[in-house]
Structures are given as structure tokens and as C-alpha cells.
């Protein structure tokens, strides 16, 4: 995959996008980053201080192929994930968020209606 850093991460900034596709199946998934905000004002009813130092809010749009296409493509894209464990925060010194805890106390920062939305 083009654009990987030496750590195997894909650097994403507002305005950048990534697409995974195969010649046989076409576009499988794409993601575009619209904005990234560090330390937003938490307005959720269960807001707590950040466990790992900061909260980061990403506004992204994601498009995936139909399930039948993804199933036919198999495990072509083993490192693409939109689950919590599929993201890593890497600072300027190359330090990665410890373990699989990228959420920290972020769950309650925003009201539920302001988090992952359905189309």
C-alpha cells in the first residue's frame, strides 16, 4: 500500500483520503478526513478528563462496497479497520498510543448523537 510510514501507519490530515481496491473487485472502501480537532470542549453528559492526555475528534466520511463485494474480495485489506483497535495515535517522536486504548475516557466526551452517524 502506497503512503505507509516506516512504522506502517497511514498519515492522515484534513483533506486527505485513502481508498483500497482490487482490479477484480473495484473500490472496496474509502475514507476521507474532513477535520481533526484536538482537545474539543466536551459536552456529553458523562464527560471525564482524558485518560491518555488529550481528546481527538475526527470528522470522517467512509464509503464501503456492498457486503457481497467485500465477501468476494476476502482478506485483501487485513489492516483496514474502523473499530477502536484499528486506529493508532502516533506523536511526533513516534510513540504509539499504549495498548489498544485509543478511546481512554473519550466515550462520554460528546453526546451520543454527535458520534458515529448512519447515512
C-alpha positions as CSV (number, residue, x, y, z in Angstrom):
1,X,0.0,0.0,0.0
2,X,1.5,3.3,-1.0
3,X,1.9,6.1,1.5
4,X,2.8,4.0,4.5
5,X,5.3,5.4,7.0
6,X,8.3,3.3,8.2
7,X,6.0,2.3,11.2
8,X,3.3,1.0,8.8
9,X,0.9,3.8,9.5
10,X,-1.0,6.0,7.0
11,X,-0.6,9.7,7.9
12,X,-4.0,11.4,7.5
13,X,-4.6,15.2,7.7
14,X,-7.8,17.1,6.9
15,X,-8.5,16.9,3.2
16,X,-6.7,13.6,2.8
17,X,-8.3,10.3,1.7
18,X,-7.4,6.7,1.3
19,X,-9.0,4.1,-0.9
20,X,-8.5,0.4,-1.0
21,X,-9.4,-1.5,-4.2
22,X,-8.6,-4.5,-6.3
23,X,-8.5,-4.9,-10.1
24,X,-11.0,-7.7,-9.8
25,X,-13.5,-6.1,-7.3
26,X,-13.0,-2.4,-7.8
27,X,-13.2,0.0,-4.9
28,X,-13.7,-1.8,-1.6
29,X,-13.5,1.1,0.9
30,X,-12.6,4.7,1.1
31,X,-12.2,7.2,3.9
32,X,-11.8,11.0,3.8
33,X,-10.8,13.1,6.7
34,X,-12.7,16.4,6.9
35,X,-11.4,17.7,10.2
36,X,-9.3,16.8,13.2
37,X,-9.8,18.6,16.5
38,X,-7.5,18.2,19.5
39,X,-9.0,18.9,22.9
40,X,-12.6,19.7,21.9
41,X,-15.0,21.1,24.5
42,X,-16.7,18.0,25.9
43,X,-20.5,18.5,26.1
44,X,-21.5,14.9,26.8
45,X,-23.5,14.0,29.9
46,X,-20.7,11.6,31.1
47,X,-17.6,13.7,30.2
48,X,-14.4,12.9,32.2
49,X,-10.8,14.2,31.8
50,X,-8.8,12.5,29.1
51,X,-7.0,9.3,30.3
52,X,-4.2,9.5,27.7
53,X,-3.5,13.3,27.8
54,X,-5.9,14.6,25.1
55,X,-9.1,14.0,23.3
56,X,-9.0,14.0,19.5
57,X,-12.2,14.2,17.4
58,X,-12.0,13.2,13.7
59,X,-14.8,14.1,11.3
60,X,-14.5,11.4,8.5
61,X,-16.7,10.0,5.8
62,X,-16.5,6.4,5.0
63,X,-17.8,4.5,2.0
64,X,-17.7,0.7,1.7
65,X,-18.7,-1.6,-1.1
66,X,-21.7,-3.9,-0.7
67,X,-21.2,-6.9,1.6
68,X,-21.3,-9.3,-1.4
69,X,-18.3,-7.5,-3.0
70,X,-16.4,-7.4,0.3
71,X,-17.0,-11.1,0.8
72,X,-15.8,-11.9,-2.7
73,X,-12.6,-9.9,-2.1
74,X,-11.8,-11.9,1.0
75,X,-9.0,-10.7,3.3
76,X,-7.4,-8.3,0.8
77,X,-7.2,-5.5,3.3
78,X,-6.2,-7.0,6.6
79,X,-5.1,-3.8,8.2
80,X,-8.1,-1.6,7.4
81,X,-10.4,-1.2,10.3
82,X,-12.9,1.4,11.6
83,X,-13.1,-0.2,15.0
84,X,-11.4,1.3,18.0
85,X,-8.4,-1.1,17.7
86,X,-7.9,-0.2,14.0
87,X,-6.7,3.3,14.9
88,X,-3.4,4.3,16.5
89,X,-2.3,7.7,17.7
90,X,1.4,8.4,16.9
91,X,3.1,11.5,18.2
92,X,6.0,13.4,16.6
93,X,8.5,11.2,18.5
94,X,7.0,8.0,17.1
95,X,5.3,7.0,20.4
96,X,2.2,5.0,19.8
97,X,-0.9,5.1,22.0
98,X,-0.3,2.3,24.6
99,X,-2.0,-1.0,24.1
100,X,-5.4,-0.9,22.4
101,X,-6.8,2.0,24.5
102,X,-7.2,4.8,22.0
103,X,-10.6,5.6,23.5
104,X,-9.4,6.3,27.1
105,X,-12.2,8.3,28.7
106,X,-13.4,9.6,25.3
107,X,-16.6,7.7,25.3
108,X,-18.5,10.3,27.3
109,X,-16.9,13.4,25.8
110,X,-19.6,14.0,23.2
111,X,-23.3,13.4,23.3
112,X,-24.1,10.1,21.6
113,X,-26.0,11.8,18.7
114,X,-22.7,13.6,17.8
115,X,-20.7,10.4,17.4
116,X,-20.8,7.8,14.5
117,X,-23.8,8.6,12.4
118,X,-25.7,6.4,9.9
119,X,-26.1,7.7,6.4
